[in-house]
Amino acid sequence: MQPILSPATQGDVIDAIRDAADKGARLEIRGGGSKADFGAPVDAAVLDMSGFGAVIDYDPAELVLTAGAGTRLSEIEALVASENQMLAFEPFDHGPIYGRPAGAATIGGVVAAGVAGSRRVSGGGARDHLLGFKAVSGRGEAFVAGAKVVKNVTGYDLPKIAAGSWGRLAAFTEVTLKVLPRGRTQTTLFAHNLTPEQAHALMARAMASQADVSAAAHVPAGQESLTAIRLEGFGPSVVARTGMLVALGEPDFQLFEADEYKAKSFWTLVRDLTPIADGRPLWRVNVPPSGGCAVVAALEPLGAAWLFDWAGGLVWLSFDGDPRLLRDAAQAAGGHATLVRAPADLRARVCALHPPSGGVAALEARVRRAFDPSGVFETGRFLEGQPRAD
């Protein structure tokens, strides 16, 4: 059994990484472990970052928060909510997706995995809100990137590179994020029993309007399909924009305002993927919104269950067919597919991340080698250096 290393200071992290590099060992960076089953099974020592689990600085007036990478996402969300603010990219805890209780996700893990929820379509992703960070590279060198200000134009934009890198470049010890005011009023409009094509048309119409839509999703499963459009902001503005959307939907679509309970339930089931929680491999397909229907048309006849988020730009699929068919469908629609959840044997032979083109793969490898020349963070999670079945 591999050891668990529990650093308490940045110096401890440096020592652990340098020691691993000297020994030719590998380290799996882990916060709360909510995404531990993402990618191939790993046999490496764990670098447990939960010792960096405190909010370091929060300035509501400046809309900036700094926290240790091991700080629980739930703690941060509760803190900013107390000031009527939010993480606008709407990150979420992967625990329920893997059949675990929510509560383990950390802010460092969220940023490292580039996690964003339904508001991603309007608020941007994790990398758009990461102002700066402190980290230790695979060289065992501490460094700082970005700054604790909303505008930073100096140096390389390392936050954009590090967010979504899945811990293959460096171990975050501290992250600084932009926060935004929370809308005082939230309203969700539903349209019932639309086809995928109709749902896409409605969501596209809403997103192209001046209604300032914060989220749009479509769930075909259950007793009836629901297409949802969410608005947020000050009360009078939301009321006016609601009327705008209802009129915009006519005469093709009838939009109805949902009560608070039904709206909350809908966005929760989209977040936790409840309609497609059937135990089969779970895939995430990112495409231009116009490509979502093509992916569904190709895979639904093969048994795939699915739902749309991000106005159709994100297709979640439960699918136990040939991974090549799914990735071919994603690529044909101009996108890529990620294997989020699957049995260990499938994860051991199918890379979780969509295989990049040759040029992109070479560039990614060069960036990783620059940060981690000894491959300390190359744990095999993404089948590095192995023949892949996809």
C-alpha angles and dihedrals in degrees: 000000000000119000125251114228115204110193117191099187137035088251089059090053091050092050093048094050095045091049091051091049091051091051096042088242129147129233128206109208109219135177114173095340094237090137098035091121094056111110129359119337110274129220103191140110112276120238098205109205096185089108087074092064108131138097105245102187136355123182109179092185091057094039092233131127129184121193140164112265092245095057112124115252090224091058092052094046091051091049097051091041088058086064093044090253134120148193095259096207088065099225117198141201115256092205096100091048088060094043095258131120117268119250106074099088116112129205092241091054092047092053094042091053094041092234117185131164135210094305089064089094091065106016101043129234136294092275090057090059100038105103097176147327147198118231147154117238127219086263089066091248122137116223142169126222131188122357143260093261132089092236118050121160102163126106129347119334095243094160088067090052097043097047107087094013092118094226094297095122107038146340111258114224097172136012132195117207137187113236127196137206114273117239109253092216130039126189131179123201119202132204116193133225100355123162117240090259093049091046091051091048092051094046092047091050091050094047092049092051128088091249092104095228113203098195141002128188141161127211116188096179127095131034092324136008118249129201112195133198117188127204127189136183141071115352101249091045092051091049091051093046091047090057089047092055095045089054091043091056094055133133096009099043135030113216122198127192111240123222116249095257095051092045093051091047092051096052091045093054090047090051094048094037090230096161091062099035093122099132096255124121111292120222132189115207120193113198139149104279090250089060099058095085091052091054091050093046090054098045108029092072087055091058102268119154113207152165136198126235131168090043089299096315091108120051117188112200136186103206134156097182129103110316089216091062092052095047091046089053091049092048093047088055091052097259146089137245130226124198103225103172132013142133115288094252092057092045089051093061105027117062113233092222122066109257108255124223117270096262094046092046091053092049092049090050091052092050091049092049090050091057098031111023094166094050094239090154095041094103097159091255089128096036093255111195094000129114109258131215094216 
